[in-house]
Amino acid sequence: MTQRGAEPERRAAILHADLDAFYAAVEQRDDPRLRGRPVAVGGGVVLAASYEAKRRGVRTAMGGRQARAVCPGLVVVPPRFDAYVEASRAVFDVFRRTTPNVQGVSIDEAFLDVAGLHRIDVPPLDIAARLRAQVRDEVGLPITVGVARTPFLAKVASRVAKPDGLLLVPPDAEDAFLHPLPVEMLWGVGEVTARKLHGYGLVTAGDVAALPQPVLVGLLGPAGGRHLFAVVHGRTPARVVTDRPRGSIGAQRALGQGAHDPRFVRAALLGLVDRVCRRLRGAHRVTATVVLRLRFADYTRATRSRSFVRPTESGEEVAAVALRLLDEAEPLIRERGLTLIGTALTGLSSATYVQQTLELEHADRGALDSAVDAVALRFGARAVTRASLLRTGEGIAVPLLPD
């Protein structure tokens, strides 16, 4: 096995910091009676589970009844999103005191580039150990950190080190670390891709690395094949991105196990569309593509997407495309059962040039969106909702990083 050299410029100085079982850990921190016990956050659907619960088979998005069946003695607590947001802010304060080069991934994880600190501070592994201690001492939460040359490798390292661990991947040992891992551990390899690789007898990252790029392209398509080839050969970008606007805006809603009335599913999707479109317009951006995300009862996933001829910020246009994608996915939903639905807006850009070329026929539509946004801004997002959601509600709005 050929190892890549450890030249100075290939120093392992990227940290991936990921809070462990974040929601459940906050609950255990704030209520000593929950410590050491299996805990699930949610109600009808599990939003998060402590490691004590995970070891006994509880999974995110599992129905509450099923979770109690696989884990007798499970303690289920309602979510307290204000507490999670407060804890996230405190943790990110520790991140930014460590280095100004922080790329937030979600409210409970981030990449940190500490390459510039080695002359005035300590080695990256020591920085990571100090960061873990500060988060535990100041915020009271366990956090796992992976240290590597690239964000991708740091992310995989933190996955391997969980829970509450610290792992360094030296640049001259990247292949030795990565190649024995199952393909499921690779960031970006989902259940569908993993099953496809298994079908060809490819079980580990090393199995994949033994194949030429054209073969992987033939198996997974141009984008998937090239990406996986870069992943297993350590050719992913080495830079933490701190100056790029968010590339997508999304929201999702867990529906729970069992059959769901199609009218309820459509109403849930429209509620998500309203939510992401308010965020889109609040960030003064437009979208080129709508993505529909589905998770089924067997925990498999599917995505569908469609692009506009011209980028838009119109909730009406986004809703029409989202519903069309949902209709197209109906056979899959009937076959597998639906437990989660989500939508995302991608291909984001500044709204300025679109506003300058807005046609007169869209003026009333834009005025309606503006009026809805104004009411939501003054009285809160929940002050404006679709009539179809009055009985069921919009579901749980999981806190996100600022747009």
N, C-alpha and C positions, 0 to 999 in steps of 0.2 A: 504493500500500500504506500503510495507516494504521499509525503507530507509537504505542505507548503512552508517555505522558510519564514522565520520570525524576524524580518527586518524591522528597524525602529518604526517606520511609518505604518507597519501592520500591527501596531500595539493594540492589545485588548483593552479598550477604554470606553466602550459603550455599555451602559447599565440598563437592564430592563427591570424595573421595580413594579411588583404586582402584589397588591394586598390580598391576603388569603381569606377566601370565603367572606368577602367584605361585609355584606349586610349582616350575616350571622355573627361575624366577629364583633361588630359594633354592639349587637344585642347582648352577646356574652360579656363584653366589656362593661356594659352599663347595668347588667343584672347578674350579680355574682351567683345567683341560684342556677343560672343556665350554663355555667362553666363546666366543661367536661361532659355535658349531656348532649344528646343528638337534638339539634335545633333546626327547624325550617322556618324561613320567613315567607309569609304569604297568607294563604287561606284556602280558597278553592284551587289555586295553582301554586306550586312551589316556585318562588322567585330566587331563593338562595338557600343553601344548606350548609351547616357546619361540617367539618371533616368527620366528626363523630357520626353524623347522619349519612354522609357520603359513603363511609366504609360499610354501612349497613344497607346500601342500595338506593338511597334517596337521590334523585336527580332533579336538576332544574327543569321546570315546565311539567313535572309530574303532577298529576292530580292529587289533591290533599288526601282523599280516601285511599288511593293506592299507596301514597307515601306512608301513611299510618299502618297499612297492611304489611309492607315490607320492613317497617321499623317500629315495632311495638315500643311504646314509651317515648315516641317522638314528641317533642314540645314544639307546637306551632305558634308563632307570634305574628301579629300584624306588622306590616312595614312601617317604618318611621323615616320617611325620606328626608325630612329636615335634619335629622341626626346624621344621616349618611352624607348629606351635602356638607355639613359642618365638619365632619371627620375628614372628608376629602380635601377641603380647603386647608385644613391643618397639615395634612400630609404633603400637599403640593407646596406649602410654605417651606417645609423641610427640603423638598426637592430643589426649590429655587434658591435656598440658602446654600445648597451644595454646589450648584452650578447654574449659570444663566441659560445654559443650553438644554432646555427641557421641552420635549415633545409629548404632550398629553395624548393618550390613546383613548382613555375613558376616565370616569371619575375615580377609578381604583387602580390605574396603571399608567406608566409613562416610561419613555426612554430618556436617559440622561447621557450627555457626552461630557466626559471628564478629562478628555485628552489634554486640554490646556492647563490642567491643574498640577501635572506631575512635577514641575520645577519648583512650585511654591507650596506644594502640599505633600501628599503621600501617594503610594501606588493605588491604582483603581480598585484593587481588591480590598485594600484597607479603607478606601473611601466608601465602598459598598457596605462593609461591615459597620462603619460608623453611622451610615445612613440608617441601616436596620435598627441599630441601637437607639438612635434619636427618635425614629417613628414609634418604637415600642415605649420609650421613656416619656415622650412628650404627648403622644396621641393614644397610647395604650393598645396598639394593634400590631399583630404579626404581619411581616411583609417578607416576601421572597425576592431575591435579586439574582439575576444572571448577568455575568460579565463576559464580554466577548469583543471581537473585532468589528462585528456588524450588528445592526439592530436585529436582523433575523436570527443570528446565532445566539444573541443575548436572550431573545424571547424563548427560544427552544431551551436554553440553559435554565431559565426560570421555571419552565414547565417541568423539567426533569427534577429540579431541586425542591419542588413543592411537597409538603407545606412547610413554611417558616424556615427556608433554607437559603444557602448562598453557594453559588457554583461559578467557577472561572473556567472558561474555555481558552487555553493558550493558543495563539495563532499557529504554532507548530504542531498542534495536536487536534486540529479541527476535524480532520477526517476520522481520526480515532474516536472522537466523541460522537460525531454525527452518524457515521455509517452503520453502527450496530442498532440504531434506534428504529423502532417500527415506523412505518410511513405515516401513521396517524399522529405522531408527535411533531411532524413538520408543520410549521405555521403556513396556513393556506391550503393544506390538504384536508378536505372535508370527508364526510362519510361516503359520498358518492364516488369521489376520486379514489379513496382508499379501497373501496370494493372493486372498482375497475382494475386497480393495480394488483390486488390479490388474485383477481381472475386470471391474470397473466403470470402468476407465481412470484410477484414482486412483493416481498414482505417488509424488507428493511430499506433504509436510505441507501445502504451499500448496494443492494440489488439494483436499485434505480441508477446509481452512479456508474454501474458497469455497462449501461446501455448508451449508445451514441444518441446525440440530440435528434437526428431525423427519426429514429425509432420512437422516441418519446412523443415527438410531434405527431407521428402516425397514430399513437395510442390515445393521446389526450387533446389533439388539435394544436394549432400553431401557438396560441397564447399559453395554454396550459403546459404544453410540452417544453417550450423554451423556459418558462418560469421554473418548472421543476428541475430542469437540467441545471439552471443557474443555482438553485437552492442546494442541491446535493454536491455541487462543486465549489461552494463558497464564493459565488460570484454575484451575490446580492449587494445592493448599495451599502456603502460603509458610513453614510452620513445620517445624522439625526436631523430631521427637518423641523425647524422652528419658525421659519418665515413664510410658510405656504398656507394660504387660507384653507379652511376645511373643504375637502373635496366632495363631501356628500352630507346630506341632512336626512336622518331617518327616524322612524318610530315604529314600535311593534307592540302587540297586545297578545298576551297569553289567553287562550280561550278555554283551556281545560279539556279533559277527556270527554268522549261521548259525541253523539250526533248533534249538530248545530243547525238551527233553522237558517237557510240561505239568506233570509232577510236580515237576520242578526249579523251574519258574517259581512254582508254588504254594508250594513250600518257601521260596524266596527271599522271596516276599511275606510269609509268616508270620514269617520272621526279622526283616524290617523292622518288622512290626507289634509284635513283642516289644520291639524296640529303642525305638520311639517311645512305647510304653505305659509302659516303665520310666521314660523321661524325663518323661512326663506325670505319673505318680504321684510321682516325685521332686520335681516342682515343685508338688505339692499342688493339681493342677488337674484339671478334667474337660473332655471334648470333646463338642460337639454334632454334629459332622459328620466323616465319613471321606472322604478324597479319594484316588483312585487315579490315578497319573500313569504314562503310557506313552510311550516314544520308540521309533520304528520304524526299520527298516533304511534307509528313504529320508529319515531325519532329521526327519520330521514327528512331531508329538506329539498326544496326546489325553489328556483328563482325564475322570474320572467321579466323582460324589460322591453321598453319601446321608446324610441326617440322622437322628438318633435322636429318638424321642418325648420322652425325657428324657436330659439329659447323663449321660455315664458315664465311668468310669476303668477299666472292665473290659477286660482284654486279650481275653477270650473273645468279648465282644460286638463289639469292634472287628474281630477276626479274621473273624468270621462275615460282617460287612458287606463287608470288603475282598475276601474270596473271592467273594462274590456279584457285586461289581462286576467282578472279573476274569472270571468266567464270562460276564457280559454283553458283555465286550469281546473274547471269544474269536474271533468272526468277523473283526474287524479285525486281530487278532494273526496269524491264519492267512494273511490276505491280504497283510500288509505285512512280517511278520517283526519280532520284538521284540529291541531292543538294550539297553533300560534299563527298569527298573520302580521305582516309588517310591510312597510313601504319605505322607499328611500328615493331621494332626488339626487341625481348625479350630474356630472358635466356642468358644474356651477360656474357662473361668471358674473361680472358686475352687471347690475340692472341698467346702468346709465344709457348704454347705446340702444338697448331695447326700448326704453322709455322715449328716446328721441325719435324712434321710427314707429311708435305705436299708432296703429290705424284707428280711425274714428270709430269703426264698428266695435272696437274693444273698450271704448271709453266707459260705458255703463258698467261693464264687468269689472273694470279697474276701480270704479267708484264704490261698487258693492264690497269688494275686497278691502278697500281702504276704510270703509265704515265699520266693517266687522273687526278689523285690526284696532281701530280706535276704541271701540267698546271693550275689547279684550285687554288693551293696554290700561284703560282706566279702572275697570272693575275686575280684572283677572281673566285668565284664559277660560275658566269654567263658566264665566258669565254668558258665553256664546257657545251654543251647541246645536246640533241638528235635532229636529223633532224626533227622528227615528232613534235617537240615543237617550231620550228623556227617561225611558223606563229602565234601560240597562246601564246607562252611564257610559263614559268614554273609556272605562277601564283604568288600570294603574299607569300613570305617567312616570316612567323610570327616569331619574335625574341624569342629565347628560352634561358633557363639557360645554362651555359657552361656544356659540357659533362664531 
